[in-house]
């Protein structure tokens, strides 16, 4: 489980296996990450560490 805070400072505990993709983009001059979940929910966060942990988890699954 990885903890991510969204743009409203709400905490989410995310199972990386439920993430479809992570999109990095600039929003209002700030680096943001859009995390798309398998249930259709999308989270916007500036938590770079959490987003990178999810990306690393997805990449490690792909190598198996």
mmCIF file as Biopython writes it, N, C-alpha, C and O atoms, coordinates in Angstrom:
data_model
#
loop_
_atom_site.group_PDB
_atom_site.id
_atom_site.type_symbol
_atom_site.label_atom_id
_atom_site.label_alt_id
_atom_site.label_comp_id
_atom_site.label_asym_id
_atom_site.label_entity_id
_atom_site.label_seq_id
_atom_site.pdbx_PDB_ins_code
_atom_site.Cartn_x
_atom_site.Cartn_y
_atom_site.Cartn_z
_atom_site.occupancy
_atom_site.B_iso_or_equiv
_atom_site.auth_seq_id
_atom_site.auth_asym_id
_atom_site.pdbx_PDB_model_num
ATOM 1   N N  . UNK A ? 1  ? 0.842   -1.176  0.000   1.0 0.0 1  A 1 
ATOM 2   C CA . UNK A ? 1  ? 0.000   0.000   0.000   1.0 0.0 1  A 1 
ATOM 3   C C  . UNK A ? 1  ? 0.890   1.242   0.000   1.0 0.0 1  A 1 
ATOM 4   O O  . UNK A ? 1  ? 1.918   1.293   0.675   1.0 0.0 1  A 1 
ATOM 5   N N  . UNK A ? 2  ? 0.476   2.214   -0.756  1.0 0.0 2  A 1 
ATOM 6   C CA . UNK A ? 2  ? 1.207   3.480   -0.854  1.0 0.0 2  A 1 
ATOM 7   C C  . UNK A ? 2  ? 0.241   4.598   -0.492  1.0 0.0 2  A 1 
ATOM 8   O O  . UNK A ? 2  ? -0.892  4.632   -0.971  1.0 0.0 2  A 1 
ATOM 9   N N  . UNK A ? 3  ? 0.701   5.514   0.360   1.0 0.0 3  A 1 
ATOM 10  C CA . UNK A ? 3  ? -0.138  6.638   0.771   1.0 0.0 3  A 1 
ATOM 11  C C  . UNK A ? 3  ? 0.074   7.806   -0.177  1.0 0.0 3  A 1 
ATOM 12  O O  . UNK A ? 3  ? 1.205   8.209   -0.447  1.0 0.0 3  A 1 
ATOM 13  N N  . UNK A ? 4  ? -1.039  8.346   -0.681  1.0 0.0 4  A 1 
ATOM 14  C CA . UNK A ? 4  ? -1.017  9.501   -1.589  1.0 0.0 4  A 1 
ATOM 15  C C  . UNK A ? 4  ? -1.996  10.535  -1.061  1.0 0.0 4  A 1 
ATOM 16  O O  . UNK A ? 4  ? -3.107  10.192  -0.657  1.0 0.0 4  A 1 
ATOM 17  N N  . UNK A ? 5  ? -1.591  11.797  -1.061  1.0 0.0 5  A 1 
ATOM 18  C CA . UNK A ? 5  ? -2.510  12.881  -0.736  1.0 0.0 5  A 1 
ATOM 19  C C  . UNK A ? 5  ? -2.948  13.513  -2.050  1.0 0.0 5  A 1 
ATOM 20  O O  . UNK A ? 5  ? -2.117  13.773  -2.921  1.0 0.0 5  A 1 
ATOM 21  N N  . UNK A ? 6  ? -4.241  13.761  -2.200  1.0 0.0 6  A 1 
ATOM 22  C CA . UNK A ? 6  ? -4.711  14.396  -3.427  1.0 0.0 6  A 1 
ATOM 23  C C  . UNK A ? 6  ? -4.631  15.915  -3.303  1.0 0.0 6  A 1 
ATOM 24  O O  . UNK A ? 6  ? -4.118  16.432  -2.311  1.0 0.0 6  A 1 
ATOM 25  N N  . UNK A ? 7  ? -5.128  16.616  -4.287  1.0 0.0 7  A 1 
ATOM 26  C CA . UNK A ? 7  ? -5.052  18.081  -4.322  1.0 0.0 7  A 1 
ATOM 27  C C  . UNK A ? 7  ? -5.829  18.725  -3.170  1.0 0.0 7  A 1 
ATOM 28  O O  . UNK A ? 7  ? -5.586  19.884  -2.836  1.0 0.0 7  A 1 
ATOM 29  N N  . UNK A ? 8  ? -6.754  17.989  -2.564  1.0 0.0 8  A 1 
ATOM 30  C CA . UNK A ? 8  ? -7.532  18.504  -1.427  1.0 0.0 8  A 1 
ATOM 31  C C  . UNK A ? 8  ? -6.955  18.048  -0.089  1.0 0.0 8  A 1 
ATOM 32  O O  . UNK A ? 8  ? -7.603  18.189  0.948   1.0 0.0 8  A 1 
ATOM 33  N N  . UNK A ? 9  ? -5.742  17.503  -0.112  1.0 0.0 9  A 1 
ATOM 34  C CA . UNK A ? 9  ? -5.045  16.995  1.074   1.0 0.0 9  A 1 
ATOM 35  C C  . UNK A ? 9  ? -5.780  15.837  1.747   1.0 0.0 9  A 1 
ATOM 36  O O  . UNK A ? 9  ? -5.632  15.628  2.951   1.0 0.0 9  A 1 
ATOM 37  N N  . UNK A ? 10 ? -6.566  15.089  0.985   1.0 0.0 10 A 1 
ATOM 38  C CA . UNK A ? 10 ? -7.186  13.873  1.492   1.0 0.0 10 A 1 
ATOM 39  C C  . UNK A ? 10 ? -6.216  12.720  1.233   1.0 0.0 10 A 1 
ATOM 40  O O  . UNK A ? 10 ? -5.602  12.647  0.168   1.0 0.0 10 A 1 
ATOM 41  N N  . UNK A ? 11 ? -6.082  11.824  2.204   1.0 0.0 11 A 1 
ATOM 42  C CA . UNK A ? 11 ? -5.152  10.710  2.067   1.0 0.0 11 A 1 
ATOM 43  C C  . UNK A ? 11 ? -5.849  9.492   1.483   1.0 0.0 11 A 1 
ATOM 44  O O  . UNK A ? 11 ? -6.973  9.153   1.854   1.0 0.0 11 A 1 
ATOM 45  N N  . UNK A ? 12 ? -5.154  8.849   0.566   1.0 0.0 12 A 1 
ATOM 46  C CA . UNK A ? 12 ? -5.611  7.606   -0.042  1.0 0.0 12 A 1 
ATOM 47  C C  . UNK A ? 12 ? -4.531  6.559   0.175   1.0 0.0 12 A 1 
ATOM 48  O O  . UNK A ? 12 ? -3.342  6.847   0.042   1.0 0.0 12 A 1 
ATOM 49  N N  . UNK A ? 13 ? -4.942  5.359   0.506   1.0 0.0 13 A 1 
ATOM 50  C CA . UNK A ? 13 ? -4.022  4.242   0.641   1.0 0.0 13 A 1 
ATOM 51  C C  . UNK A ? 13 ? -4.260  3.368   -0.587  1.0 0.0 13 A 1 
ATOM 52  O O  . UNK A ? 13 ? -5.290  2.705   -0.715  1.0 0.0 13 A 1 
ATOM 53  N N  . UNK A ? 14 ? -3.283  3.388   -1.480  1.0 0.0 14 A 1 
ATOM 54  C CA . UNK A ? 14 ? -3.462  2.798   -2.806  1.0 0.0 14 A 1 
ATOM 55  C C  . UNK A ? 14 ? -2.713  1.481   -2.931  1.0 0.0 14 A 1 
ATOM 56  O O  . UNK A ? 14 ? -1.543  1.366   -2.567  1.0 0.0 14 A 1 
ATOM 57  N N  . UNK A ? 15 ? -3.424  0.493   -3.457  1.0 0.0 15 A 1 
ATOM 58  C CA . UNK A ? 15 ? -2.805  -0.760  -3.851  1.0 0.0 15 A 1 
ATOM 59  C C  . UNK A ? 15 ? -2.306  -0.550  -5.282  1.0 0.0 15 A 1 
ATOM 60  O O  . UNK A ? 15 ? -3.122  -0.389  -6.189  1.0 0.0 15 A 1 
ATOM 61  N N  . UNK A ? 16 ? -0.998  -0.547  -5.506  1.0 0.0 16 A 1 
ATOM 62  C CA . UNK A ? 16 ? -0.462  -0.275  -6.848  1.0 0.0 16 A 1 
ATOM 63  C C  . UNK A ? 16 ? -0.992  -1.219  -7.930  1.0 0.0 16 A 1 
ATOM 64  O O  . UNK A ? 16 ? -0.957  -0.882  -9.113  1.0 0.0 16 A 1 
ATOM 65  N N  . UNK A ? 17 ? -1.480  -2.390  -7.537  1.0 0.0 17 A 1 
ATOM 66  C CA . UNK A ? 17 ? -2.033  -3.325  -8.516  1.0 0.0 17 A 1 
ATOM 67  C C  . UNK A ? 17 ? -3.330  -2.804  -9.121  1.0 0.0 17 A 1 
ATOM 68  O O  . UNK A ? 17 ? -3.758  -3.294  -10.166 1.0 0.0 17 A 1 
ATOM 69  N N  . UNK A ? 18 ? -3.964  -1.822  -8.486  1.0 0.0 18 A 1 
ATOM 70  C CA . UNK A ? 18 ? -5.222  -1.268  -8.969  1.0 0.0 18 A 1 
ATOM 71  C C  . UNK A ? 18 ? -5.025  -0.016  -9.829  1.0 0.0 18 A 1 
ATOM 72  O O  . UNK A ? 18 ? -6.000  0.597   -10.264 1.0 0.0 18 A 1 
ATOM 73  N N  . UNK A ? 19 ? -3.773  0.363   -10.073 1.0 0.0 19 A 1 
ATOM 74  C CA . UNK A ? 19 ? -3.470  1.566   -10.858 1.0 0.0 19 A 1 
ATOM 75  C C  . UNK A ? 19 ? -3.309  1.185   -12.327 1.0 0.0 19 A 1 
ATOM 76  O O  . UNK A ? 19 ? -2.571  0.258   -12.661 1.0 0.0 19 A 1 
ATOM 77  N N  . UNK A ? 20 ? -4.006  1.912   -13.200 1.0 0.0 20 A 1 
ATOM 78  C CA . UNK A ? 20 ? -3.915  1.675   -14.643 1.0 0.0 20 A 1 
ATOM 79  C C  . UNK A ? 20 ? -2.726  2.440   -15.219 1.0 0.0 20 A 1 
ATOM 80  O O  . UNK A ? 20 ? -1.915  1.877   -15.954 1.0 0.0 20 A 1 
ATOM 81  N N  . UNK A ? 21 ? -2.626  3.741   -14.877 1.0 0.0 21 A 1 
ATOM 82  C CA . UNK A ? 21 ? -1.488  4.536   -15.329 1.0 0.0 21 A 1 
ATOM 83  C C  . UNK A ? 21 ? -1.271  5.726   -14.413 1.0 0.0 21 A 1 
ATOM 84  O O  . UNK A ? 21 ? -2.151  6.114   -13.645 1.0 0.0 21 A 1 
ATOM 85  N N  . UNK A ? 22 ? -0.068  6.298   -14.515 1.0 0.0 22 A 1 
ATOM 86  C CA . UNK A ? 22 ? 0.291   7.532   -13.817 1.0 0.0 22 A 1 
ATOM 87  C C  . UNK A ? 22 ? 0.750   8.513   -14.888 1.0 0.0 22 A 1 
ATOM 88  O O  . UNK A ? 22 ? 1.648   8.219   -15.676 1.0 0.0 22 A 1 
ATOM 89  N N  . UNK A ? 23 ? 0.122   9.676   -14.903 1.0 0.0 23 A 1 
ATOM 90  C CA . UNK A ? 23 ? 0.457   10.700  -15.902 1.0 0.0 23 A 1 
ATOM 91  C C  . UNK A ? 23 ? 1.089   11.889  -15.185 1.0 0.0 23 A 1 
ATOM 92  O O  . UNK A ? 23 ? 0.532   12.414  -14.221 1.0 0.0 23 A 1 
ATOM 93  N N  . UNK A ? 24 ? 2.257   12.303  -15.665 1.0 0.0 24 A 1 
ATOM 94  C CA . UNK A ? 24 ? 2.956   13.467  -15.106 1.0 0.0 24 A 1 
ATOM 95  C C  . UNK A ? 24 ? 2.651   14.669  -15.995 1.0 0.0 24 A 1 
ATOM 96  O O  . UNK A ? 24 ? 2.754   14.591  -17.219 1.0 0.0 24 A 1 
ATOM 97  N N  . UNK A ? 25 ? 2.274   15.783  -15.364 1.0 0.0 25 A 1 
ATOM 98  C CA . UNK A ? 25 ? 1.989   16.978  -16.160 1.0 0.0 25 A 1 
ATOM 99  C C  . UNK A ? 25 ? 2.136   18.237  -15.316 1.0 0.0 25 A 1 
ATOM 100 O O  . UNK A ? 25 ? 2.151   18.190  -14.086 1.0 0.0 25 A 1 
ATOM 101 N N  . UNK A ? 26 ? 2.244   19.351  -16.008 1.0 0.0 26 A 1 
ATOM 102 C CA . UNK A ? 26 ? 2.296   20.658  -15.350 1.0 0.0 26 A 1 
ATOM 103 C C  . UNK A ? 26 ? 0.872   21.196  -15.284 1.0 0.0 26 A 1 
ATOM 104 O O  . UNK A ? 26 ? 0.182   21.274  -16.301 1.0 0.0 26 A 1 
ATOM 105 N N  . UNK A ? 27 ? 0.436   21.566  -14.083 1.0 0.0 27 A 1 
ATOM 106 C CA . UNK A ? 27 ? -0.903  22.123  -13.888 1.0 0.0 27 A 1 
ATOM 107 C C  . UNK A ? 27 ? -0.767  23.390  -13.048 1.0 0.0 27 A 1 
ATOM 108 O O  . UNK A ? 27 ? -0.310  23.341  -11.906 1.0 0.0 27 A 1 
ATOM 109 N N  . UNK A ? 28 ? -1.161  24.512  -13.614 1.0 0.0 28 A 1 
ATOM 110 C CA . UNK A ? 28 ? -1.038  25.820  -12.939 1.0 0.0 28 A 1 
ATOM 111 C C  . UNK A ? 28 ? 0.400   26.090  -12.508 1.0 0.0 28 A 1 
ATOM 112 O O  . UNK A ? 28 ? 0.644   26.635  -11.432 1.0 0.0 28 A 1 
ATOM 113 N N  . UNK A ? 29 ? 1.350   25.703  -13.360 1.0 0.0 29 A 1 
ATOM 114 C CA . UNK A ? 29 ? 2.758   25.951  -13.091 1.0 0.0 29 A 1 
ATOM 115 C C  . UNK A ? 29 ? 3.380   25.012  -12.071 1.0 0.0 29 A 1 
ATOM 116 O O  . UNK A ? 29 ? 4.508   25.239  -11.634 1.0 0.0 29 A 1 
ATOM 117 N N  . UNK A ? 30 ? 2.669   23.967  -11.686 1.0 0.0 30 A 1 
ATOM 118 C CA . UNK A ? 30 ? 3.148   23.039  -10.665 1.0 0.0 30 A 1 
ATOM 119 C C  . UNK A ? 30 ? 3.147   21.616  -11.227 1.0 0.0 30 A 1 
ATOM 120 O O  . UNK A ? 30 ? 2.215   21.225  -11.929 1.0 0.0 30 A 1 
ATOM 121 N N  . UNK A ? 31 ? 4.187   20.846  -10.920 1.0 0.0 31 A 1 
ATOM 122 C CA . UNK A ? 31 ? 4.272   19.461  -11.368 1.0 0.0 31 A 1 
ATOM 123 C C  . UNK A ? 31 ? 3.238   18.627  -10.605 1.0 0.0 31 A 1 
ATOM 124 O O  . UNK A ? 31 ? 3.244   18.586  -9.375  1.0 0.0 31 A 1 
ATOM 125 N N  . UNK A ? 32 ? 2.358   17.971  -11.349 1.0 0.0 32 A 1 
ATOM 126 C CA . UNK A ? 32 ? 1.288   17.164  -10.761 1.0 0.0 32 A 1 
ATOM 127 C C  . UNK A ? 32 ? 1.301   15.772  -11.387 1.0 0.0 32 A 1 
ATOM 128 O O  . UNK A ? 32 ? 1.838   15.573  -12.477 1.0 0.0 32 A 1 
ATOM 129 N N  . UNK A ? 33 ? 0.711   14.826  -10.691 1.0 0.0 33 A 1 
ATOM 130 C CA . UNK A ? 33 ? 0.587   13.462  -11.184 1.0 0.0 33 A 1 
ATOM 131 C C  . UNK A ? 33 ? -0.883  13.071  -11.154 1.0 0.0 33 A 1 
ATOM 132 O O  . UNK A ? 33 ? -1.570  13.256  -10.149 1.0 0.0 33 A 1 
ATOM 133 N N  . UNK A ? 34 ? -1.354  12.529  -12.272 1.0 0.0 34 A 1 
ATOM 134 C CA . UNK A ? 34 ? -2.717  12.010  -12.344 1.0 0.0 34 A 1 
ATOM 135 C C  . UNK A ? 34 ? -2.611  10.494  -12.248 1.0 0.0 34 A 1 
ATOM 136 O O  . UNK A ? 34 ? -1.947  9.855   -13.063 1.0 0.0 34 A 1 
ATOM 137 N N  . UNK A ? 35 ? -3.270  9.929   -11.247 1.0 0.0 35 A 1 
ATOM 138 C CA . UNK A ? 35 ? -3.237  8.491   -11.027 1.0 0.0 35 A 1 
ATOM 139 C C  . UNK A ? 35 ? -4.612  7.938   -11.377 1.0 0.0 35 A 1 
ATOM 140 O O  . UNK A ? 35 ? -5.602  8.275   -10.727 1.0 0.0 35 A 1 
ATOM 141 N N  . UNK A ? 36 ? -4.677  7.093   -12.401 1.0 0.0 36 A 1 
ATOM 142 C CA . UNK A ? 36 ? -5.940  6.512   -12.839 1.0 0.0 36 A 1 
ATOM 143 C C  . UNK A ? 36 ? -6.074  5.112   -12.240 1.0 0.0 36 A 1 
ATOM 144 O O  . UNK A ? 36 ? -5.214  4.251   -12.423 1.0 0.0 36 A 1 
ATOM 145 N N  . UNK A ? 37 ? -7.179  4.911   -11.518 1.0 0.0 37 A 1 
ATOM 146 C CA . UNK A ? 37 ? -7.442  3.648   -10.841 1.0 0.0 37 A 1 
ATOM 147 C C  . UNK A ? 37 ? -8.336  2.755   -11.705 1.0 0.0 37 A 1 
ATOM 148 O O  . UNK A ? 37 ? -9.034  3.243   -12.593 1.0 0.0 37 A 1 
ATOM 149 N N  . UNK A ? 38 ? -8.310  1.465   -11.445 1.0 0.0 38 A 1 
ATOM 150 C CA . UNK A ? 38 ? -9.103  0.514   -12.227 1.0 0.0 38 A 1 
ATOM 151 C C  . UNK A ? 38 ? -10.608 0.690   -12.007 1.0 0.0 38 A 1 
ATOM 152 O O  . UNK A ? 38 ? -11.404 0.234   -12.827 1.0 0.0 38 A 1 
ATOM 153 N N  . UNK A ? 39 ? -11.007 1.341   -10.917 1.0 0.0 39 A 1 
ATOM 154 C CA . UNK A ? 39 ? -12.435 1.572   -10.667 1.0 0.0 39 A 1 
ATOM 155 C C  . UNK A ? 39 ? -12.932 2.852   -11.344 1.0 0.0 39 A 1 
ATOM 156 O O  . UNK A ? 39 ? -14.087 3.234   -11.161 1.0 0.0 39 A 1 
ATOM 157 N N  . UNK A ? 40 ? -12.067 3.521   -12.128 1.0 0.0 40 A 1 
ATOM 158 C CA . UNK A ? 40 ? -12.442 4.727   -12.854 1.0 0.0 40 A 1 
ATOM 159 C C  . UNK A ? 40 ? -12.136 6.015   -12.117 1.0 0.0 40 A 1 
ATOM 160 O O  . UNK A ? 40 ? -12.279 7.101   -12.678 1.0 0.0 40 A 1 
ATOM 161 N N  . UNK A ? 41 ? -11.713 5.907   -10.860 1.0 0.0 41 A 1 
ATOM 162 C CA . UNK A ? 41 ? -11.388 7.102   -10.085 1.0 0.0 41 A 1 
ATOM 163 C C  . UNK A ? 41 ? -10.017 7.634   -10.504 1.0 0.0 41 A 1 
ATOM 164 O O  . UNK A ? 41 ? -9.085  6.865   -10.742 1.0 0.0 41 A 1 
ATOM 165 N N  . UNK A ? 42 ? -9.910  8.958   -10.589 1.0 0.0 42 A 1 
ATOM 166 C CA . UNK A ? 42 ? -8.631  9.603   -10.920 1.0 0.0 42 A 1 
ATOM 167 C C  . UNK A ? 42 ? -8.234  10.515  -9.771  1.0 0.0 42 A 1 
ATOM 168 O O  . UNK A ? 42 ? -9.055  11.271  -9.251  1.0 0.0 42 A 1 
ATOM 169 N N  . UNK A ? 43 ? -6.977  10.438  -9.381  1.0 0.0 43 A 1 
ATOM 170 C CA . UNK A ? 43 ? -6.455  11.285  -8.312  1.0 0.0 43 A 1 
ATOM 171 C C  . UNK A ? 43 ? -5.414  12.225  -8.884  1.0 0.0 43 A 1 
ATOM 172 O O  . UNK A ? 43 ? -4.571  11.813  -9.681  1.0 0.0 43 A 1 
ATOM 173 N N  . UNK A ? 44 ? -5.469  13.475  -8.486  1.0 0.0 44 A 1 
ATOM 174 C CA . UNK A ? 44 ? -4.430  14.440  -8.835  1.0 0.0 44 A 1 
ATOM 175 C C  . UNK A ? 44 ? -3.630  14.712  -7.573  1.0 0.0 44 A 1 
ATOM 176 O O  . UNK A ? 44 ? -4.195  15.028  -6.525  1.0 0.0 44 A 1 
ATOM 177 N N  . UNK A ? 45 ? -2.314  14.589  -7.675  1.0 0.0 45 A 1 
ATOM 178 C CA . UNK A ? 45 ? -1.457  14.795  -6.518  1.0 0.0 45 A 1 
ATOM 179 C C  . UNK A ? 45 ? -0.154  15.457  -6.937  1.0 0.0 45 A 1 
ATOM 180 O O  . UNK A ? 45 ? 0.281   15.344  -8.083  1.0 0.0 45 A 1 
ATOM 181 N N  . UNK A ? 46 ? 0.455   16.145  -5.992  1.0 0.0 46 A 1 
ATOM 182 C CA . UNK A ? 46 ? 1.798   16.690  -6.216  1.0 0.0 46 A 1 
ATOM 183 C C  . UNK A ? 46 ? 2.831   15.849  -5.467  1.0 0.0 46 A 1 
ATOM 184 O O  . UNK A ? 46 ? 4.006   16.214  -5.412  1.0 0.0 46 A 1 
ATOM 185 N N  . UNK A ? 47 ? 2.401   14.731  -4.895  1.0 0.0 47 A 1 
ATOM 186 C CA . UNK A ? 47 ? 3.274   13.842  -4.136  1.0 0.0 47 A 1 
ATOM 187 C C  . UNK A ? 47 ? 4.156   13.044  -5.097  1.0 0.0 47 A 1 
ATOM 188 O O  . UNK A ? 47 ? 3.791   11.960  -5.552  1.0 0.0 47 A 1 
ATOM 189 N N  . UNK A ? 48 ? 5.314   13.606  -5.389  1.0 0.0 48 A 1 
ATOM 190 C CA . UNK A ? 48 ? 6.220   12.981  -6.359  1.0 0.0 48 A 1 
ATOM 191 C C  . UNK A ? 48 ? 6.723   11.631  -5.858  1.0 0.0 48 A 1 
ATOM 192 O O  . UNK A ? 48 ? 6.785   10.668  -6.623  1.0 0.0 48 A 1 
ATOM 193 N N  . UNK A ? 49 ? 7.080   11.558  -4.588  1.0 0.0 49 A 1 
ATOM 194 C CA . UNK A ? 49 ? 7.611   10.305  -4.039  1.0 0.0 49 A 1 
ATOM 195 C C  . UNK A ? 49 ? 6.581   9.173   -4.157  1.0 0.0 49 A 1 
ATOM 196 O O  . UNK A ? 49 ? 6.912   8.075   -4.605  1.0 0.0 49 A 1 
ATOM 197 N N  . UNK A ? 50 ? 5.345   9.440   -3.760  1.0 0.0 50 A 1 
ATOM 198 C CA . UNK A ? 50 ? 4.302   8.421   -3.847  1.0 0.0 50 A 1 
ATOM 199 C C  . UNK A ? 50 ? 4.044   7.993   -5.271  1.0 0.0 50 A 1 
ATOM 200 O O  . UNK A ? 50 ? 3.901   6.802   -5.546  1.0 0.0 50 A 1 
ATOM 201 N N  . UNK A ? 51 ? 3.980   8.963   -6.194  1.0 0.0 51 A 1 
ATOM 202 C CA . UNK A ? 51 ? 3.744   8.645   -7.604  1.0 0.0 51 A 1 
ATOM 203 C C  . UNK A ? 51 ? 4.887   7.799   -8.166  1.0 0.0 51 A 1 
ATOM 204 O O  . UNK A ? 51 ? 4.647   6.845   -8.906  1.0 0.0 51 A 1 
ATOM 205 N N  . UNK A ? 52 ? 6.118   8.142   -7.819  1.0 0.0 52 A 1 
ATOM 206 C CA . UNK A ? 52 ? 7.273   7.383   -8.312  1.0 0.0 52 A 1 
ATOM 207 C C  . UNK A ? 52 ? 7.284   5.965   -7.732  1.0 0.0 52 A 1 
ATOM 208 O O  . UNK A ? 52 ? 7.703   5.026   -8.408  1.0 0.0 52 A 1 
ATOM 209 N N  . UNK A ? 53 ? 6.828   5.804   -6.488  1.0 0.0 53 A 1 
ATOM 210 C CA . UNK A ? 53 ? 6.731   4.469   -5.888  1.0 0.0 53 A 1 
ATOM 211 C C  . UNK A ? 53 ? 5.716   3.610   -6.643  1.0 0.0 53 A 1 
ATOM 212 O O  . UNK A ? 53 ? 5.951   2.424   -6.877  1.0 0.0 53 A 1 
ATOM 213 N N  . UNK A ? 54 ? 4.596   4.210   -7.018  1.0 0.0 54 A 1 
ATOM 214 C CA . UNK A ? 54 ? 3.592   3.474   -7.795  1.0 0.0 54 A 1 
ATOM 215 C C  . UNK A ? 54 ? 4.155   3.079   -9.152  1.0 0.0 54 A 1 
ATOM 216 O O  . UNK A ? 54 ? 3.966   1.950   -9.603  1.0 0.0 54 A 1 
ATOM 217 N N  . UNK A ? 55 ? 4.850   4.012   -9.804  1.0 0.0 55 A 1 
ATOM 218 C CA . UNK A ? 55 ? 5.463   3.728   -11.110 1.0 0.0 55 A 1 
ATOM 219 C C  . UNK A ? 55 ? 6.471   2.595   -10.985 1.0 0.0 55 A 1 
ATOM 220 O O  . UNK A ? 55 ? 6.493   1.692   -11.822 1.0 0.0 55 A 1 
ATOM 221 N N  . UNK A ? 56 ? 7.303   2.630   -9.955  1.0 0.0 56 A 1 
ATOM 222 C CA . UNK A ? 56 ? 8.308   1.575   -9.745  1.0 0.0 56 A 1 
ATOM 223 C C  . UNK A ? 56 ? 7.631   0.221   -9.515  1.0 0.0 56 A 1 
ATOM 224 O O  . UNK A ? 56 ? 8.113   -0.808  -9.990  1.0 0.0 56 A 1 
ATOM 225 N N  . UNK A ? 57 ? 6.523   0.228   -8.789  1.0 0.0 57 A 1 
ATOM 226 C CA . UNK A ? 57 ? 5.796   -1.011  -8.542  1.0 0.0 57 A 1 
ATOM 227 C C  . UNK A ? 57 ? 5.227   -1.580  -9.840  1.0 0.0 57 A 1 
ATOM 228 O O  . UNK A ? 57 ? 5.296   -2.785  -10.082 1.0 0.0 57 A 1 
ATOM 229 N N  . UNK A ? 58 ? 4.667   -0.702  -10.672 1.0 0.0 58 A 1 
ATOM 230 C CA . UNK A ? 58 ? 4.110   -1.144  -11.962 1.0 0.0 58 A 1 
ATOM 231 C C  . UNK A ? 58 ? 5.217   -1.706  -12.850 1.0 0.0 58 A 1 
ATOM 232 O O  . UNK A ? 58 ? 5.036   -2.733  -13.504 1.0 0.0 58 A 1 
ATOM 233 N N  . UNK A ? 59 ? 6.366   -1.025  -12.870 1.0 0.0 59 A 1 
ATOM 234 C CA . UNK A ? 59 ? 7.474   -1.499  -13.702 1.0 0.0 59 A 1 
ATOM 235 C C  . UNK A ? 59 ? 7.998   -2.843  -13.227 1.0 0.0 59 A 1 
ATOM 236 O O  . UNK A ? 59 ? 8.348   -3.692  -14.047 1.0 0.0 59 A 1 
ATOM 237 N N  . UNK A ? 60 ? 8.060   -3.053  -11.907 1.0 0.0 60 A 1 
ATOM 238 C CA . UNK A ? 60 ? 8.574   -4.318  -11.394 1.0 0.0 60 A 1 
ATOM 239 C C  . UNK A ? 60 ? 7.623   -5.470  -11.701 1.0 0.0 60 A 1 
ATOM 240 O O  . UNK A ? 60 ? 8.074   -6.595  -11.918 1.0 0.0 60 A 1 
ATOM 241 N N  . UNK A ? 61 ? 6.317   -5.211  -11.725 1.0 0.0 61 A 1 
ATOM 242 C CA . UNK A ? 61 ? 5.335   -6.242  -12.098 1.0 0.0 61 A 1 
ATOM 243 C C  . UNK A ? 61 ? 5.494   -6.628  -13.552 1.0 0.0 61 A 1 
ATOM 244 O O  . UNK A ? 61 ? 5.355   -7.797  -13.913 1.0 0.0 61 A 1 
ATOM 245 N N  . UNK A ? 62 ? 5.785   -5.640  -14.389 1.0 0.0 62 A 1 
ATOM 246 C CA . UNK A ? 62 ? 5.915   -5.880  -15.834 1.0 0.0 62 A 1 
ATOM 247 C C  . UNK A ? 62 ? 7.090   -6.804  -16.114 1.0 0.0 62 A 1 
ATOM 248 O O  . UNK A ? 62 ? 7.041   -7.586  -17.064 1.0 0.0 62 A 1 
ATOM 249 N N  . UNK A ? 63 ? 8.150   -6.733  -15.305 1.0 0.0 63 A 1 
ATOM 250 C CA . UNK A ? 63 ? 9.346   -7.523  -15.539 1.0 0.0 63 A 1 
ATOM 251 C C  . UNK A ? 63 ? 9.164   -9.002  -15.137 1.0 0.0 63 A 1 
ATOM 252 O O  . UNK A ? 63 ? 9.996   -9.846  -15.472 1.0 0.0 63 A 1 
ATOM 253 N N  . UNK A ? 64 ? 8.098   -9.296  -14.437 1.0 0.0 64 A 1 
ATOM 254 C CA . UNK A ? 64 ? 7.890   -10.667 -13.951 1.0 0.0 64 A 1 
ATOM 255 C C  . UNK A ? 64 ? 7.326   -11.534 -15.065 1.0 0.0 64 A 1 
ATOM 256 O O  . UNK A ? 64 ? 7.081   -12.723 -14.857 1.0 0.0 64 A 1 
#
